[in-house]
Amino acid sequence: MTVYPLTGVIRPYAWGSRTAIAELQGRPTPTEGPEAELWLGAHPGDPSTVPGPGGPVELTKLLADDPHCQLGDTVTAAFGTRLPYLMKVLAADAPLSLQAHPDDAYAREAFARQEADPAAPKNYTDAHHKPEMLVALTPFEALCGFRPPAVSADVIAAFGLPRLDPVITALRTSDSASGLAEAVKLLLTWPAGDRAALINDVVAAAAALPADHEHADSFQLARNLADHYPGDPGVLVALLLNLVRLAPGEAIWMPAGNLHAYLRGLGVELMAASDNVLRGGLTPKRVDVDELLRVLRFEVLDDPLLHPTATDGTVTSWRVPVPDFQLDRVILTADRPPARLPGAGPRLILGVAGDVHVGEGHGTPVSVQPGTAAYAPADAGELTAAGVGEIFIASVPLP
């Protein structure tokens, strides 16, 4: 067998949907508890499995036992015996925490420093970066990257709260990077005893502003976030970011140091295989402000969308400036012949619509239906797919 059915693991984070992943997979809804993320890959935190002669085999073991055939020499030389990416189906029914991820060099340095000092805060789970992208499967809302600080200053000034004047002044400084850094620091270190009152005042002010105000979306965002996270200064930090509404098929890219948060929707996420997360609010979990400030890139993100590098009606490709992963989408229709799949090396194939058979010419083809997946090792070579439906292919960009 050179193409394997792949079974992922669902993570039940509290912000997850009780319907979205189940509906995708054709299971009854609502589910007993939230289903936030379907993990597909070989991350040691929750590795996927493939069929073996004695039962399910973890993908991590399959790769470690035969890296030459499974990963290929090029991937092994660059990343060792690990799959360098992790694919997820993400289903947000409530806002996730504001967060950012370190770049590769800093992750290695910070993880080594943390491991050498038993008393150090445990901010890092591994020595890898975690850039990530997401393609919407349904209408999807997210916060992604800093917007122009002058716009954020106008939004916060509209609340008419004098104690926020230092934040507004910082945002209106001529040096946008230092101003953004100062504004974020002021908000995340706001005196604990005044946080609840401040956010209550922000919500009251937002509710009193006219519905046709040019920043009405930001005012509604503040009210929505405060409903989920009352008294959290991340409600105000969120107003410094781009509010992005994706239509199905649109994508966003979150490089290292980019402050972001998912708000609502179902999407396919692809990232480097790391679980390093530094939080910046909208969470009951610990926020290490000093470490977050070291990692953040205080620069305006003019265009949060990740535009396809190629599309021809059958294949849509997204390429990102990291060597860990690339993503392609293939749409198959009844009037077209079997399609050659893009990508090489170790590949994950996720179905999101229809019924597609992957692996023509490689033994028994694997049926990939919505919410199910297949794994193809490097030595499977070129793959084709037949049927009618829509699939996403994660792979490593190779020459």
C-alpha positions in Angstrom: 0.0 0.0 0.0 1.6 3.3 -1.0 -1.4 5.6 -0.2 -2.9 5.1 3.2 -6.3 6.2 4.7 -5.4 8.6 7.5 -7.3 9.0 10.8 -6.9 12.3 12.6 -7.6 13.4 16.1 -10.2 15.9 17.2 -9.3 18.3 19.9 -12.2 19.5 22.1 -11.1 23.1 23.0 -13.9 25.1 24.6 -14.1 27.6 21.7 -14.9 24.8 19.2 -18.1 24.2 17.3 -20.5 21.4 18.2 -21.7 21.1 14.7 -19.2 22.2 12.0 -16.7 19.3 11.9 -19.5 16.8 12.5 -21.6 18.2 9.6 -18.5 18.1 7.4 -18.0 14.5 8.2 -21.7 13.6 7.9 -22.1 12.8 11.7 -25.1 13.6 13.8 -25.1 17.1 15.4 -24.8 18.7 17.8 -22.0 16.7 19.3 -21.7 16.0 23.1 -18.9 18.5 23.5 -17.1 21.1 21.4 -14.9 19.9 18.4 -12.4 22.7 17.7 -9.6 21.1 15.6 -9.2 18.0 13.6 -5.4 17.3 13.6 -3.9 15.6 10.5 -0.2 14.9 10.6 2.6 13.6 12.8 2.8 16.1 15.5 3.8 14.2 18.7 1.0 15.9 20.6 -1.7 14.0 18.7 -0.3 12.0 15.8 -2.7 10.6 13.1 -2.8 6.9 12.4 -2.7 4.7 9.3 -3.8 1.1 9.0 -1.1 -1.5 9.8 -1.0 -5.3 9.8 -1.7 -5.5 13.6 -3.9 -2.4 13.9 -3.5 1.4 13.6 0.0 2.7 13.4 1.0 6.2 14.4 2.3 8.2 11.5 5.3 9.3 13.7 6.4 5.7 13.9 5.9 5.1 10.2 8.2 8.1 9.4 10.8 7.2 12.0 11.0 3.5 10.9 11.6 4.3 7.2 12.4 8.0 6.6 14.0 7.4 3.2 10.8 6.0 1.7 8.3 8.0 3.8 9.8 11.5 3.7 12.5 11.3 1.0 16.1 12.3 1.3 15.5 16.0 0.6 12.9 16.4 3.3 15.0 14.3 5.7 18.1 16.4 5.1 16.2 19.6 5.8 13.9 18.5 8.7 15.1 15.2 10.1 12.7 12.3 10.6 9.7 14.5 11.2 6.9 15.8 9.0 7.5 19.5 8.9 3.9 20.6 8.6 0.6 20.0 10.4 -2.8 20.2 8.7 -6.0 21.0 10.6 -9.7 21.5 10.1 -10.5 24.4 12.4 -14.0 25.1 13.6 -14.3 28.2 15.7 -17.7 29.0 17.4 -16.2 31.6 19.7 -13.1 33.8 19.6 -9.7 32.2 20.1 -7.0 34.0 22.1 -4.9 36.7 20.6 -1.6 35.0 19.8 1.6 35.1 17.9 4.4 32.6 17.2 8.2 33.0 17.2 10.4 32.8 14.1 12.6 29.7 13.6 15.9 31.2 15.0 14.2 32.7 18.1 12.3 29.5 18.8 15.5 27.5 18.8 17.2 30.0 21.1 14.3 30.5 23.5 13.5 26.7 23.8 17.2 25.9 24.6 17.3 28.7 27.2 14.0 27.5 28.7 15.2 23.9 28.9 18.5 24.9 30.5 16.7 26.8 33.3 14.2 24.7 35.4 12.8 27.9 36.9 12.1 29.6 33.5 8.5 30.1 32.5 7.4 27.3 30.1 6.4 29.4 27.1 7.7 27.0 24.4 6.9 23.3 23.7 9.5 22.8 21.0 12.3 24.4 19.1 10.4 25.2 15.9 8.6 28.1 14.4 4.8 28.1 13.6 3.9 30.2 10.6 0.4 29.3 9.4 -2.2 29.9 6.8 -5.9 29.2 6.6 -8.4 28.8 3.7 -12.0 29.4 4.6 -14.5 26.6 4.0 -17.4 28.8 5.3 -17.7 32.5 5.8 -14.8 33.1 8.3 -13.9 36.0 10.5 -10.4 36.7 11.9 -8.1 39.3 13.3 -4.9 39.4 11.4 -2.0 41.8 11.8 -1.8 45.4 12.8 -3.9 47.9 10.9 -2.7 51.6 10.5 -2.3 52.9 14.0 -4.0 56.2 13.2 -7.2 54.3 12.4 -7.0 52.4 15.7 -6.4 55.7 17.5 -9.6 57.1 16.0 -11.6 54.0 17.1 -10.4 54.2 20.7 -10.8 58.0 20.8 -14.4 57.6 19.9 -15.1 56.0 23.2 -14.4 59.3 24.9 -12.5 57.8 27.9 -9.8 60.1 29.1 -7.8 57.3 30.8 -7.2 55.8 27.3 -5.4 59.0 26.2 -1.9 57.6 26.7 -2.8 54.7 24.3 -4.2 57.2 21.7 -1.1 59.3 22.0 1.1 56.3 21.4 -0.8 55.3 18.4 -0.6 58.7 16.9 3.2 59.0 17.2 5.2 59.5 14.0 7.1 56.2 14.6 4.3 53.6 14.0 6.4 50.6 15.2 7.3 52.2 18.6 3.8 53.6 18.9 2.2 50.2 18.4 4.6 48.6 20.8 3.9 51.2 23.5 0.1 50.9 22.9 0.1 47.1 23.2 2.3 47.3 26.3 0.0 49.9 28.0 -3.1 47.8 27.4 -1.6 44.4 28.4 -0.1 45.8 31.6 -3.2 47.8 32.5 -3.7 47.8 36.3 -5.6 44.6 37.2 -7.9 46.4 39.6 -9.2 48.7 36.8 -9.5 46.2 33.9 -13.1 45.2 34.5 -14.3 48.8 34.9 -12.4 49.9 31.8 -13.9 47.2 29.6 -17.3 47.9 31.0 -16.9 51.5 30.1 -15.7 50.6 26.6 -18.7 48.4 26.0 -21.1 51.1 27.3 -19.4 53.7 25.0 -19.5 51.4 22.0 -23.2 50.6 22.5 -24.0 54.4 22.6 -22.2 55.2 19.3 -24.4 55.4 16.2 -24.9 52.3 14.1 -23.8 54.1 10.9 -20.5 55.3 12.4 -17.6 54.5 10.0 -16.0 52.3 12.7 -19.3 50.6 13.7 -17.7 47.2 13.0 -15.0 47.8 15.5 -17.5 48.9 18.2 -19.5 45.8 17.6 -16.3 43.7 17.8 -15.4 45.2 21.2 -18.9 44.4 22.5 -18.8 40.8 21.2 -15.3 40.1 22.6 -16.2 41.5 26.0 -19.2 39.2 26.1 -16.8 36.2 25.8 -13.9 37.7 27.8 -15.2 40.3 30.3 -12.5 42.5 31.8 -9.9 41.3 29.4 -7.6 44.1 28.0 -7.3 41.9 24.9 -10.7 43.4 23.9 -8.9 46.7 23.3 -5.7 45.1 21.8 -8.0 43.5 19.2 -9.1 46.9 18.0 -5.5 47.5 16.8 -5.8 44.6 14.3 -7.3 44.1 10.9 -10.8 42.6 11.0 -10.9 40.2 8.1 -14.0 38.5 6.6 -13.2 35.7 4.3 -15.5 34.2 1.8 -15.2 30.4 1.2 -12.0 29.8 -0.8 -10.2 33.0 0.5 -7.1 32.6 2.6 -5.0 34.5 5.2 -1.3 34.1 6.0 0.1 34.6 9.5 3.9 34.7 9.5 6.1 34.7 12.6 5.4 37.7 14.9 2.0 38.4 13.5 -0.6 39.0 16.2 -3.9 37.3 15.2 -7.0 35.6 16.4 -9.7 33.5 14.8 -13.2 34.6 15.6 -15.7 32.3 13.9 -16.0 29.9 11.0 -14.7 26.6 9.5 -11.4 26.5 7.6 -8.5 24.4 6.5 -5.3 25.4 8.4 -1.8 24.5 7.4 1.2 25.3 9.6 4.7 24.3 10.5 4.6 21.4 12.9 4.9 23.3 16.2 2.7 24.1 19.1 4.5 27.3 20.2 1.9 29.9 21.1 2.4 33.2 22.9 -0.9 34.6 24.0 -1.8 38.3 24.2 -5.3 38.3 25.7 -8.8 37.0 25.2 -7.9 34.0 27.2 -8.0 32.7 30.8 -4.5 31.3 30.2 -1.3 33.0 31.3 -0.1 35.9 29.2 3.7 36.6 29.3 3.7 40.2 28.2 7.5 40.6 28.1 8.0 37.5 26.0 5.1 38.4 23.7 6.6 41.9 23.1 9.9 40.3 22.1 8.3 38.1 19.5 5.7 40.6 18.0 6.5 42.4 14.7 5.1 45.9 15.2 4.5 46.6 11.5 1.3 47.4 9.6 -0.1 44.5 7.6 -1.6 46.3 4.6 -3.1 43.2 3.0 -4.0 40.3 5.3 -5.2 38.1 2.4 -3.0 35.4 1.0 -3.7 35.4 -2.7 -3.3 32.3 -4.8 -0.1 32.0 -6.8 -1.9 30.0 -9.5 -5.4 28.9 -10.4 -6.9 27.3 -13.5 -10.4 26.2 -12.5 -9.1 22.8 -11.4 -6.1 23.5 -9.2 -5.6 26.5 -6.9 -2.2 26.9 -5.3 -1.0 29.0 -2.3 2.7 29.4 -1.7 4.2 31.0 1.4 7.8 32.2 2.1 8.8 29.3 4.3 10.2 25.9 3.3 8.0 23.8 5.5 4.7 23.5 3.5 2.6 24.5 0.5 -1.1 24.0 0.0 -3.1 23.2 -3.2 -6.8 22.7 -3.8 -8.1 20.5 -6.5 -11.7 20.5 -7.7 -12.8 17.5 -9.8 -15.9 17.3 -11.9 -17.6 14.6 -13.8 -16.7 16.0 -17.2 -12.9 16.0 -16.5 -10.5 13.0 -16.6 -8.5 12.0 -13.5 -6.3 14.8 -12.3 -2.6 14.7 -11.6 -2.2 16.1 -8.1 0.4 18.8 -7.4 3.1 18.4 -4.9 5.7 15.8 -4.1 7.4 14.2 -1.1 5.1 13.3 1.8 1.6 14.5 1.2 -1.7 14.8 3.1 -4.9 14.8 1.1 -8.0 16.1 2.9 -11.5 15.9 1.4 -14.0 18.7 1.9 -16.7 17.8 -0.7 -17.8 14.8 -2.8 -16.1 11.5 -3.1 -12.5 11.5 -4.6 -10.3 8.4 -5.1 -6.6 9.1 -4.6 -3.8 6.9 -5.7 -4.7 5.7 -9.2 -1.9 3.4 -10.3 -0.7 2.8 -6.7 -2.7 -0.2 -5.6 -6.2 0.2 -4.3 -7.2 3.9 -4.4 -8.1 5.5 -1.1 -11.6 7.1 -0.9 -11.4 10.6 0.4 -14.7 12.0 1.5 -15.6 15.2 3.4 -13.6 15.4 6.6 -11.5 12.3 5.8 -7.9 12.2 4.7 -5.2 10.1 3.0 -1.4 10.0 3.4 1.0 9.5 0.5 4.7 8.9 1.3 7.5 10.4 -0.8 8.1 7.1 -2.7 4.5 7.0 -4.0 5.7 9.4 -6.6 3.2 11.2 -8.9 -0.4 10.8 -7.7 -3.7 11.1 -9.6 -7.2 11.5 -8.3 -10.6 10.6 -9.8 -14.2 11.3 -8.9 -16.2 14.3 -8.2 -15.4 16.6 -5.3 -12.9 19.0 -3.7 -9.6 18.1 -1.9 -6.8 20.0 -0.3 -3.2 18.7 -0.7 -0.5 19.6 1.9 3.1 19.0 0.8 6.7 20.3 1.2 7.8 22.6 -1.6 10.5 20.7 -3.4 12.6 21.6 -6.5 
